[in-house]
């Protein structure tokens, strides 16, 4: 197995875990008066970017698996 491919898989696993945690937080955050609307917007943008990055890692994994 390619070392780089395993590193990308691990990176994706870690990223997906962070995505899940942020998603859970975002579901409870609107009820928290300490979080501003601007902060919610920033968290939403961060989540969107993380999901896009996860997608790109998945595509790299698929391409790498084709060449194994």
mmCIF file of the N, C-alpha and C atoms, coordinates in Angstrom:
data_MODEL
# 
_entry.id   MODEL 
# 
loop_
_atom_site.group_PDB 
_atom_site.id 
_atom_site.type_symbol 
_atom_site.label_atom_id 
_atom_site.label_alt_id 
_atom_site.label_comp_id 
_atom_site.label_asym_id 
_atom_site.label_entity_id 
_atom_site.label_seq_id 
_atom_site.pdbx_PDB_ins_code 
_atom_site.Cartn_x 
_atom_site.Cartn_y 
_atom_site.Cartn_z 
_atom_site.occupancy 
_atom_site.B_iso_or_equiv 
_atom_site.pdbx_formal_charge 
_atom_site.auth_seq_id 
_atom_site.auth_comp_id 
_atom_site.auth_asym_id 
_atom_site.auth_atom_id 
_atom_site.pdbx_PDB_model_num 
ATOM 1   N N  . UNK A 1 1  ? 0.849   -1.188 0.000  1.00 0.00 ? 1  UNK A N  1 
ATOM 2   C CA . UNK A 1 1  ? 0.000   0.000  0.000  1.00 0.00 ? 1  UNK A CA 1 
ATOM 3   C C  . UNK A 1 1  ? 0.893   1.250  0.000  1.00 0.00 ? 1  UNK A C  1 
ATOM 4   N N  . UNK A 1 2  ? 0.437   2.250  -0.685 1.00 0.00 ? 2  UNK A N  1 
ATOM 5   C CA . UNK A 1 2  ? 1.167   3.510  -0.734 1.00 0.00 ? 2  UNK A CA 1 
ATOM 6   C C  . UNK A 1 2  ? 1.073   4.233  0.604  1.00 0.00 ? 2  UNK A C  1 
ATOM 7   N N  . UNK A 1 3  ? 2.219   4.691  1.095  1.00 0.00 ? 3  UNK A N  1 
ATOM 8   C CA . UNK A 1 3  ? 2.221   5.449  2.347  1.00 0.00 ? 3  UNK A CA 1 
ATOM 9   C C  . UNK A 1 3  ? 1.418   6.734  2.229  1.00 0.00 ? 3  UNK A C  1 
ATOM 10  N N  . UNK A 1 4  ? 1.520   7.403  1.078  1.00 0.00 ? 4  UNK A N  1 
ATOM 11  C CA . UNK A 1 4  ? 0.796   8.651  0.915  1.00 0.00 ? 4  UNK A CA 1 
ATOM 12  C C  . UNK A 1 4  ? -0.705  8.408  0.956  1.00 0.00 ? 4  UNK A C  1 
ATOM 13  N N  . UNK A 1 5  ? -1.151  7.284  0.410  1.00 0.00 ? 5  UNK A N  1 
ATOM 14  C CA . UNK A 1 5  ? -2.574  6.981  0.379  1.00 0.00 ? 5  UNK A CA 1 
ATOM 15  C C  . UNK A 1 5  ? -3.101  6.752  1.796  1.00 0.00 ? 5  UNK A C  1 
ATOM 16  N N  . UNK A 1 6  ? -2.343  6.061  2.610  1.00 0.00 ? 6  UNK A N  1 
ATOM 17  C CA . UNK A 1 6  ? -2.761  5.841  3.993  1.00 0.00 ? 6  UNK A CA 1 
ATOM 18  C C  . UNK A 1 6  ? -2.778  7.162  4.764  1.00 0.00 ? 6  UNK A C  1 
ATOM 19  N N  . UNK A 1 7  ? -1.829  8.036  4.491  1.00 0.00 ? 7  UNK A N  1 
ATOM 20  C CA . UNK A 1 7  ? -1.829  9.355  5.150  1.00 0.00 ? 7  UNK A CA 1 
ATOM 21  C C  . UNK A 1 7  ? -3.054  10.164 4.755  1.00 0.00 ? 7  UNK A C  1 
ATOM 22  N N  . UNK A 1 8  ? -3.442  10.094 3.491  1.00 0.00 ? 8  UNK A N  1 
ATOM 23  C CA . UNK A 1 8  ? -4.629  10.819 3.036  1.00 0.00 ? 8  UNK A CA 1 
ATOM 24  C C  . UNK A 1 8  ? -5.884  10.218 3.676  1.00 0.00 ? 8  UNK A C  1 
ATOM 25  N N  . UNK A 1 9  ? -5.940  8.908  3.772  1.00 0.00 ? 9  UNK A N  1 
ATOM 26  C CA . UNK A 1 9  ? -7.087  8.260  4.435  1.00 0.00 ? 9  UNK A CA 1 
ATOM 27  C C  . UNK A 1 9  ? -7.194  8.707  5.894  1.00 0.00 ? 9  UNK A C  1 
ATOM 28  N N  . UNK A 1 10 ? -6.073  8.745  6.582  1.00 0.00 ? 10 UNK A N  1 
ATOM 29  C CA . UNK A 1 10 ? -6.068  9.176  7.986  1.00 0.00 ? 10 UNK A CA 1 
ATOM 30  C C  . UNK A 1 10 ? -6.487  10.642 8.101  1.00 0.00 ? 10 UNK A C  1 
ATOM 31  N N  . UNK A 1 11 ? -5.975  11.464 7.208  1.00 0.00 ? 11 UNK A N  1 
ATOM 32  C CA . UNK A 1 11 ? -6.355  12.883 7.211  1.00 0.00 ? 11 UNK A CA 1 
ATOM 33  C C  . UNK A 1 11 ? -7.857  13.034 7.019  1.00 0.00 ? 11 UNK A C  1 
ATOM 34  N N  . UNK A 1 12 ? -8.425  12.248 6.098  1.00 0.00 ? 12 UNK A N  1 
ATOM 35  C CA . UNK A 1 12 ? -9.867  12.315 5.846  1.00 0.00 ? 12 UNK A CA 1 
ATOM 36  C C  . UNK A 1 12 ? -10.660 11.836 7.061  1.00 0.00 ? 12 UNK A C  1 
ATOM 37  N N  . UNK A 1 13 ? -10.202 10.761 7.704  1.00 0.00 ? 13 UNK A N  1 
ATOM 38  C CA . UNK A 1 13 ? -10.886 10.273 8.912  1.00 0.00 ? 13 UNK A CA 1 
ATOM 39  C C  . UNK A 1 13 ? -10.908 11.349 9.992  1.00 0.00 ? 13 UNK A C  1 
ATOM 40  N N  . UNK A 1 14 ? -9.776  11.995 10.212 1.00 0.00 ? 14 UNK A N  1 
ATOM 41  C CA . UNK A 1 14 ? -9.690  13.045 11.220 1.00 0.00 ? 14 UNK A CA 1 
ATOM 42  C C  . UNK A 1 14 ? -10.567 14.243 10.848 1.00 0.00 ? 14 UNK A C  1 
ATOM 43  N N  . UNK A 1 15 ? -10.539 14.616 9.583  1.00 0.00 ? 15 UNK A N  1 
ATOM 44  C CA . UNK A 1 15 ? -11.355 15.726 9.118  1.00 0.00 ? 15 UNK A CA 1 
ATOM 45  C C  . UNK A 1 15 ? -12.838 15.405 9.260  1.00 0.00 ? 15 UNK A C  1 
ATOM 46  N N  . UNK A 1 16 ? -13.240 14.202 8.879  1.00 0.00 ? 16 UNK A N  1 
ATOM 47  C CA . UNK A 1 16 ? -14.650 13.819 8.986  1.00 0.00 ? 16 UNK A CA 1 
ATOM 48  C C  . UNK A 1 16 ? -15.118 13.810 10.436 1.00 0.00 ? 16 UNK A C  1 
ATOM 49  N N  . UNK A 1 17 ? -14.219 13.442 11.353 1.00 0.00 ? 17 UNK A N  1 
ATOM 50  C CA . UNK A 1 17 ? -14.560 13.495 12.772 1.00 0.00 ? 17 UNK A CA 1 
ATOM 51  C C  . UNK A 1 17 ? -14.804 14.943 13.203 1.00 0.00 ? 17 UNK A C  1 
ATOM 52  N N  . UNK A 1 18 ? -13.961 15.848 12.747 1.00 0.00 ? 18 UNK A N  1 
ATOM 53  C CA . UNK A 1 18 ? -14.132 17.269 13.057 1.00 0.00 ? 18 UNK A CA 1 
ATOM 54  C C  . UNK A 1 18 ? -15.415 17.818 12.428 1.00 0.00 ? 18 UNK A C  1 
ATOM 55  N N  . UNK A 1 19 ? -15.726 17.359 11.225 1.00 0.00 ? 19 UNK A N  1 
ATOM 56  C CA . UNK A 1 19 ? -16.968 17.782 10.564 1.00 0.00 ? 19 UNK A CA 1 
ATOM 57  C C  . UNK A 1 19 ? -18.168 17.346 11.388 1.00 0.00 ? 19 UNK A C  1 
ATOM 58  N N  . UNK A 1 20 ? -18.147 16.109 11.861 1.00 0.00 ? 20 UNK A N  1 
ATOM 59  C CA . UNK A 1 20 ? -19.258 15.608 12.672 1.00 0.00 ? 20 UNK A CA 1 
ATOM 60  C C  . UNK A 1 20 ? -19.412 16.401 13.959 1.00 0.00 ? 20 UNK A C  1 
ATOM 61  N N  . UNK A 1 21 ? -18.300 16.710 14.608 1.00 0.00 ? 21 UNK A N  1 
ATOM 62  C CA . UNK A 1 21 ? -18.353 17.477 15.859 1.00 0.00 ? 21 UNK A CA 1 
ATOM 63  C C  . UNK A 1 21 ? -18.872 18.894 15.618 1.00 0.00 ? 21 UNK A C  1 
ATOM 64  N N  . UNK A 1 22 ? -18.412 19.527 14.563 1.00 0.00 ? 22 UNK A N  1 
ATOM 65  C CA . UNK A 1 22 ? -18.874 20.880 14.262 1.00 0.00 ? 22 UNK A CA 1 
ATOM 66  C C  . UNK A 1 22 ? -20.343 20.864 13.870 1.00 0.00 ? 22 UNK A C  1 
ATOM 67  N N  . UNK A 1 23 ? -20.763 19.859 13.124 1.00 0.00 ? 23 UNK A N  1 
ATOM 68  C CA . UNK A 1 23 ? -22.176 19.742 12.745 1.00 0.00 ? 23 UNK A CA 1 
ATOM 69  C C  . UNK A 1 23 ? -23.051 19.615 13.981 1.00 0.00 ? 23 UNK A C  1 
ATOM 70  N N  . UNK A 1 24 ? -22.646 18.775 14.913 1.00 0.00 ? 24 UNK A N  1 
ATOM 71  C CA . UNK A 1 24 ? -23.405 18.619 16.154 1.00 0.00 ? 24 UNK A CA 1 
ATOM 72  C C  . UNK A 1 24 ? -23.456 19.930 16.918 1.00 0.00 ? 24 UNK A C  1 
ATOM 73  N N  . UNK A 1 25 ? -22.334 20.620 16.992 1.00 0.00 ? 25 UNK A N  1 
ATOM 74  C CA . UNK A 1 25 ? -22.297 21.902 17.680 1.00 0.00 ? 25 UNK A CA 1 
ATOM 75  C C  . UNK A 1 25 ? -23.227 22.914 17.013 1.00 0.00 ? 25 UNK A C  1 
ATOM 76  N N  . UNK A 1 26 ? -23.207 22.935 15.688 1.00 0.00 ? 26 UNK A N  1 
ATOM 77  C CA . UNK A 1 26 ? -24.049 23.890 14.950 1.00 0.00 ? 26 UNK A CA 1 
ATOM 78  C C  . UNK A 1 26 ? -25.534 23.653 15.198 1.00 0.00 ? 26 UNK A C  1 
ATOM 79  N N  . UNK A 1 27 ? -25.908 22.429 15.492 1.00 0.00 ? 27 UNK A N  1 
ATOM 80  C CA . UNK A 1 27 ? -27.317 22.141 15.780 1.00 0.00 ? 27 UNK A CA 1 
ATOM 81  C C  . UNK A 1 27 ? -27.736 22.685 17.137 1.00 0.00 ? 27 UNK A C  1 
ATOM 82  N N  . UNK A 1 28 ? -26.783 22.840 18.049 1.00 0.00 ? 28 UNK A N  1 
ATOM 83  C CA . UNK A 1 28 ? -27.109 23.345 19.380 1.00 0.00 ? 28 UNK A CA 1 
ATOM 84  C C  . UNK A 1 28 ? -26.737 24.811 19.547 1.00 0.00 ? 28 UNK A C  1 
ATOM 85  N N  . UNK A 1 29 ? -25.872 25.339 18.712 1.00 0.00 ? 29 UNK A N  1 
ATOM 86  C CA . UNK A 1 29 ? -25.353 26.697 18.850 1.00 0.00 ? 29 UNK A CA 1 
ATOM 87  C C  . UNK A 1 29 ? -26.414 27.796 18.768 1.00 0.00 ? 29 UNK A C  1 
ATOM 88  N N  . UNK A 1 30 ? -27.419 27.697 17.881 1.00 0.00 ? 30 UNK A N  1 
ATOM 89  C CA . UNK A 1 30 ? -28.382 28.801 17.800 1.00 0.00 ? 30 UNK A CA 1 
ATOM 90  C C  . UNK A 1 30 ? -29.099 29.095 19.119 1.00 0.00 ? 30 UNK A C  1 
ATOM 91  N N  . UNK A 1 31 ? -29.204 28.122 20.011 1.00 0.00 ? 31 UNK A N  1 
ATOM 92  C CA . UNK A 1 31 ? -29.836 28.349 21.303 1.00 0.00 ? 31 UNK A CA 1 
ATOM 93  C C  . UNK A 1 31 ? -28.902 28.967 22.323 1.00 0.00 ? 31 UNK A C  1 
ATOM 94  N N  . UNK A 1 32 ? -27.639 29.129 21.958 1.00 0.00 ? 32 UNK A N  1 
ATOM 95  C CA . UNK A 1 32 ? -26.646 29.689 22.861 1.00 0.00 ? 32 UNK A CA 1 
ATOM 96  C C  . UNK A 1 32 ? -26.553 31.192 22.628 1.00 0.00 ? 32 UNK A C  1 
ATOM 97  N N  . UNK A 1 33 ? -26.946 31.963 23.613 1.00 0.00 ? 33 UNK A N  1 
ATOM 98  C CA . UNK A 1 33 ? -26.952 33.424 23.475 1.00 0.00 ? 33 UNK A CA 1 
ATOM 99  C C  . UNK A 1 33 ? -25.556 34.032 23.397 1.00 0.00 ? 33 UNK A C  1 
ATOM 100 N N  . UNK A 1 34 ? -24.533 33.260 23.741 1.00 0.00 ? 34 UNK A N  1 
ATOM 101 C CA . UNK A 1 34 ? -23.167 33.781 23.728 1.00 0.00 ? 34 UNK A CA 1 
ATOM 102 C C  . UNK A 1 34 ? -22.549 33.770 22.336 1.00 0.00 ? 34 UNK A C  1 
ATOM 103 N N  . UNK A 1 35 ? -23.222 33.196 21.364 1.00 0.00 ? 35 UNK A N  1 
ATOM 104 C CA . UNK A 1 35 ? -22.664 33.096 20.011 1.00 0.00 ? 35 UNK A CA 1 
ATOM 105 C C  . UNK A 1 35 ? -23.364 34.113 19.107 1.00 0.00 ? 35 UNK A C  1 
ATOM 106 N N  . UNK A 1 36 ? -22.587 34.983 18.525 1.00 0.00 ? 36 UNK A N  1 
ATOM 107 C CA . UNK A 1 36 ? -23.156 36.021 17.667 1.00 0.00 ? 36 UNK A CA 1 
ATOM 108 C C  . UNK A 1 36 ? -23.575 35.448 16.323 1.00 0.00 ? 36 UNK A C  1 
ATOM 109 N N  . UNK A 1 37 ? -24.394 36.187 15.638 1.00 0.00 ? 37 UNK A N  1 
ATOM 110 C CA . UNK A 1 37 ? -24.824 35.799 14.296 1.00 0.00 ? 37 UNK A CA 1 
ATOM 111 C C  . UNK A 1 37 ? -23.610 35.722 13.372 1.00 0.00 ? 37 UNK A C  1 
ATOM 112 N N  . UNK A 1 38 ? -22.701 36.654 13.546 1.00 0.00 ? 38 UNK A N  1 
ATOM 113 C CA . UNK A 1 38 ? -21.487 36.644 12.709 1.00 0.00 ? 38 UNK A CA 1 
ATOM 114 C C  . UNK A 1 38 ? -20.655 35.380 12.970 1.00 0.00 ? 38 UNK A C  1 
ATOM 115 N N  . UNK A 1 39 ? -20.541 34.987 14.233 1.00 0.00 ? 39 UNK A N  1 
ATOM 116 C CA . UNK A 1 39 ? -19.796 33.774 14.553 1.00 0.00 ? 39 UNK A CA 1 
ATOM 117 C C  . UNK A 1 39 ? -20.483 32.554 13.948 1.00 0.00 ? 39 UNK A C  1 
ATOM 118 N N  . UNK A 1 40 ? -21.800 32.496 13.996 1.00 0.00 ? 40 UNK A N  1 
ATOM 119 C CA . UNK A 1 40 ? -22.527 31.383 13.375 1.00 0.00 ? 40 UNK A CA 1 
ATOM 120 C C  . UNK A 1 40 ? -22.272 31.343 11.870 1.00 0.00 ? 40 UNK A C  1 
ATOM 121 N N  . UNK A 1 41 ? -22.239 32.512 11.261 1.00 0.00 ? 41 UNK A N  1 
ATOM 122 C CA . UNK A 1 41 ? -21.928 32.587 9.834  1.00 0.00 ? 41 UNK A CA 1 
ATOM 123 C C  . UNK A 1 41 ? -20.524 32.033 9.557  1.00 0.00 ? 41 UNK A C  1 
ATOM 124 N N  . UNK A 1 42 ? -19.555 32.455 10.365 1.00 0.00 ? 42 UNK A N  1 
ATOM 125 C CA . UNK A 1 42 ? -18.182 31.982 10.173 1.00 0.00 ? 42 UNK A CA 1 
ATOM 126 C C  . UNK A 1 42 ? -18.082 30.475 10.369 1.00 0.00 ? 42 UNK A C  1 
ATOM 127 N N  . UNK A 1 43 ? -18.756 29.941 11.363 1.00 0.00 ? 43 UNK A N  1 
ATOM 128 C CA . UNK A 1 43 ? -18.750 28.497 11.592 1.00 0.00 ? 43 UNK A CA 1 
ATOM 129 C C  . UNK A 1 43 ? -19.395 27.754 10.431 1.00 0.00 ? 43 UNK A C  1 
ATOM 130 N N  . UNK A 1 44 ? -20.447 28.332 9.894  1.00 0.00 ? 44 UNK A N  1 
ATOM 131 C CA . UNK A 1 44 ? -21.122 27.728 8.750  1.00 0.00 ? 44 UNK A CA 1 
ATOM 132 C C  . UNK A 1 44 ? -20.206 27.697 7.528  1.00 0.00 ? 44 UNK A C  1 
ATOM 133 N N  . UNK A 1 45 ? -19.497 28.778 7.304  1.00 0.00 ? 45 UNK A N  1 
ATOM 134 C CA . UNK A 1 45 ? -18.536 28.832 6.194  1.00 0.00 ? 45 UNK A CA 1 
ATOM 135 C C  . UNK A 1 45 ? -17.403 27.829 6.407  1.00 0.00 ? 45 UNK A C  1 
ATOM 136 N N  . UNK A 1 46 ? -16.928 27.724 7.646  1.00 0.00 ? 46 UNK A N  1 
ATOM 137 C CA . UNK A 1 46 ? -15.883 26.763 7.963  1.00 0.00 ? 46 UNK A CA 1 
ATOM 138 C C  . UNK A 1 46 ? -16.357 25.350 7.683  1.00 0.00 ? 46 UNK A C  1 
ATOM 139 N N  . UNK A 1 47 ? -17.570 25.027 8.104  1.00 0.00 ? 47 UNK A N  1 
ATOM 140 C CA . UNK A 1 47 ? -18.124 23.694 7.887  1.00 0.00 ? 47 UNK A CA 1 
ATOM 141 C C  . UNK A 1 47 ? -18.234 23.385 6.402  1.00 0.00 ? 47 UNK A C  1 
ATOM 142 N N  . UNK A 1 48 ? -18.695 24.345 5.648  1.00 0.00 ? 48 UNK A N  1 
ATOM 143 C CA . UNK A 1 48 ? -18.820 24.162 4.203  1.00 0.00 ? 48 UNK A CA 1 
ATOM 144 C C  . UNK A 1 48 ? -17.454 23.896 3.562  1.00 0.00 ? 48 UNK A C  1 
ATOM 145 N N  . UNK A 1 49 ? -16.452 24.631 3.981  1.00 0.00 ? 49 UNK A N  1 
ATOM 146 C CA . UNK A 1 49 ? -15.107 24.459 3.451  1.00 0.00 ? 49 UNK A CA 1 
ATOM 147 C C  . UNK A 1 49 ? -14.533 23.099 3.837  1.00 0.00 ? 49 UNK A C  1 
ATOM 148 N N  . UNK A 1 50 ? -14.765 22.693 5.068  1.00 0.00 ? 50 UNK A N  1 
ATOM 149 C CA . UNK A 1 50 ? -14.292 21.388 5.528  1.00 0.00 ? 50 UNK A CA 1 
ATOM 150 C C  . UNK A 1 50 ? -14.933 20.254 4.729  1.00 0.00 ? 50 UNK A C  1 
ATOM 151 N N  . UNK A 1 51 ? -16.214 20.380 4.426  1.00 0.00 ? 51 UNK A N  1 
ATOM 152 C CA . UNK A 1 51 ? -16.906 19.356 3.632  1.00 0.00 ? 51 UNK A CA 1 
ATOM 153 C C  . UNK A 1 51 ? -16.325 19.288 2.223  1.00 0.00 ? 51 UNK A C  1 
ATOM 154 N N  . UNK A 1 52 ? -16.027 20.418 1.648  1.00 0.00 ? 52 UNK A N  1 
ATOM 155 C CA . UNK A 1 52 ? -15.431 20.451 0.311  1.00 0.00 ? 52 UNK A CA 1 
ATOM 156 C C  . UNK A 1 52 ? -14.051 19.794 0.338  1.00 0.00 ? 52 UNK A C  1 
ATOM 157 N N  . UNK A 1 53 ? -13.274 20.084 1.356  1.00 0.00 ? 53 UNK A N  1 
ATOM 158 C CA . UNK A 1 53 ? -11.947 19.499 1.506  1.00 0.00 ? 53 UNK A CA 1 
ATOM 159 C C  . UNK A 1 53 ? -12.056 17.980 1.664  1.00 0.00 ? 53 UNK A C  1 
ATOM 160 N N  . UNK A 1 54 ? -13.029 17.520 2.442  1.00 0.00 ? 54 UNK A N  1 
ATOM 161 C CA . UNK A 1 54 ? -13.248 16.089 2.626  1.00 0.00 ? 54 UNK A CA 1 
ATOM 162 C C  . UNK A 1 54 ? -13.584 15.419 1.297  1.00 0.00 ? 54 UNK A C  1 
ATOM 163 N N  . UNK A 1 55 ? -14.406 16.074 0.503  1.00 0.00 ? 55 UNK A N  1 
ATOM 164 C CA . UNK A 1 55 ? -14.757 15.555 -0.819 1.00 0.00 ? 55 UNK A CA 1 
ATOM 165 C C  . UNK A 1 55 ? -13.499 15.403 -1.691 1.00 0.00 ? 55 UNK A C  1 
ATOM 166 N N  . UNK A 1 56 ? -12.647 16.422 -1.657 1.00 0.00 ? 56 UNK A N  1 
ATOM 167 C CA . UNK A 1 56 ? -11.426 16.371 -2.464 1.00 0.00 ? 56 UNK A CA 1 
ATOM 168 C C  . UNK A 1 56 ? -10.496 15.257 -1.994 1.00 0.00 ? 56 UNK A C  1 
ATOM 169 N N  . UNK A 1 57 ? -10.394 15.065 -0.696 1.00 0.00 ? 57 UNK A N  1 
ATOM 170 C CA . UNK A 1 57 ? -9.593  13.960 -0.182 1.00 0.00 ? 57 UNK A CA 1 
ATOM 171 C C  . UNK A 1 57 ? -10.168 12.625 -0.637 1.00 0.00 ? 57 UNK A C  1 
ATOM 172 N N  . UNK A 1 58 ? -11.477 12.488 -0.606 1.00 0.00 ? 58 UNK A N  1 
ATOM 173 C CA . UNK A 1 58 ? -12.124 11.257 -1.064 1.00 0.00 ? 58 UNK A CA 1 
ATOM 174 C C  . UNK A 1 58 ? -11.813 10.983 -2.527 1.00 0.00 ? 58 UNK A C  1 
ATOM 175 N N  . UNK A 1 59 ? -11.845 12.003 -3.342 1.00 0.00 ? 59 UNK A N  1 
ATOM 176 C CA . UNK A 1 59 ? -11.528 11.845 -4.760 1.00 0.00 ? 59 UNK A CA 1 
ATOM 177 C C  . UNK A 1 59 ? -10.067 11.426 -4.947 1.00 0.00 ? 59 UNK A C  1 
ATOM 178 N N  . UNK A 1 60 ? -9.160  11.993 -4.154 1.00 0.00 ? 60 UNK A N  1 
ATOM 179 C CA . UNK A 1 60 ? -7.755  11.590 -4.223 1.00 0.00 ? 60 UNK A CA 1 
ATOM 180 C C  . UNK A 1 60 ? -7.593  10.134 -3.830 1.00 0.00 ? 60 UNK A C  1 
ATOM 181 N N  . UNK A 1 61 ? -8.330  9.701  -2.806 1.00 0.00 ? 61 UNK A N  1 
ATOM 182 C CA . UNK A 1 61 ? -8.271  8.311  -2.367 1.00 0.00 ? 61 UNK A CA 1 
ATOM 183 C C  . UNK A 1 61 ? -8.747  7.382  -3.484 1.00 0.00 ? 61 UNK A C  1 
ATOM 184 N N  . UNK A 1 62 ? -9.848  7.731  -4.109 1.00 0.00 ? 62 UNK A N  1 
ATOM 185 C CA . UNK A 1 62 ? -10.370 6.919  -5.210 1.00 0.00 ? 62 UNK A CA 1 
ATOM 186 C C  . UNK A 1 62 ? -9.355  6.791  -6.341 1.00 0.00 ? 62 UNK A C  1 
ATOM 187 N N  . UNK A 1 63 ? -8.744  7.908  -6.694 1.00 0.00 ? 63 UNK A N  1 
ATOM 188 C CA . UNK A 1 63 ? -7.730  7.884  -7.763 1.00 0.00 ? 63 UNK A CA 1 
ATOM 189 C C  . UNK A 1 63 ? -6.527  7.047  -7.348 1.00 0.00 ? 63 UNK A C  1 
ATOM 190 N N  . UNK A 1 64 ? -6.115  7.177  -6.108 1.00 0.00 ? 64 UNK A N  1 
ATOM 191 C CA . UNK A 1 64 ? -4.987  6.390  -5.620 1.00 0.00 ? 64 UNK A CA 1 
ATOM 192 C C  . UNK A 1 64 ? -5.270  4.904  -5.600 1.00 0.00 ? 64 UNK A C  1 
ATOM 193 N N  . UNK A 1 65 ? -6.522  4.544  -5.257 1.00 0.00 ? 65 UNK A N  1 
ATOM 194 C CA . UNK A 1 65 ? -6.904  3.124  -5.213 1.00 0.00 ? 65 UNK A CA 1 
ATOM 195 C C  . UNK A 1 65 ? -6.948  2.511  -6.611 1.00 0.00 ? 65 UNK A C  1 
ATOM 196 N N  . UNK A 1 66 ? -7.244  3.318  -7.619 1.00 0.00 ? 66 UNK A N  1 
ATOM 197 C CA . UNK A 1 66 ? -7.258  2.822  -8.998 1.00 0.00 ? 66 UNK A CA 1 
ATOM 198 C C  . UNK A 1 66 ? -5.856  2.376  -9.418 1.00 0.00 ? 66 UNK A C  1 
ATOM 199 N N  . UNK A 1 67 ? -4.861  3.029  -8.872 1.00 0.00 ? 67 UNK A N  1 
ATOM 200 C CA . UNK A 1 67 ? -3.473  2.773  -9.288 1.00 0.00 ? 67 UNK A CA 1 
ATOM 201 C C  . UNK A 1 67 ? -2.738  1.792  -8.384 1.00 0.00 ? 67 UNK A C  1 
ATOM 202 N N  . UNK A 1 68 ? -3.434  1.230  -7.415 1.00 0.00 ? 68 UNK A N  1 
ATOM 203 C CA . UNK A 1 68 ? -2.779  0.260  -6.519 1.00 0.00 ? 68 UNK A CA 1 
ATOM 204 C C  . UNK A 1 68 ? -2.626  -1.083 -7.181 1.00 0.00 ? 68 UNK A C  1 
# 
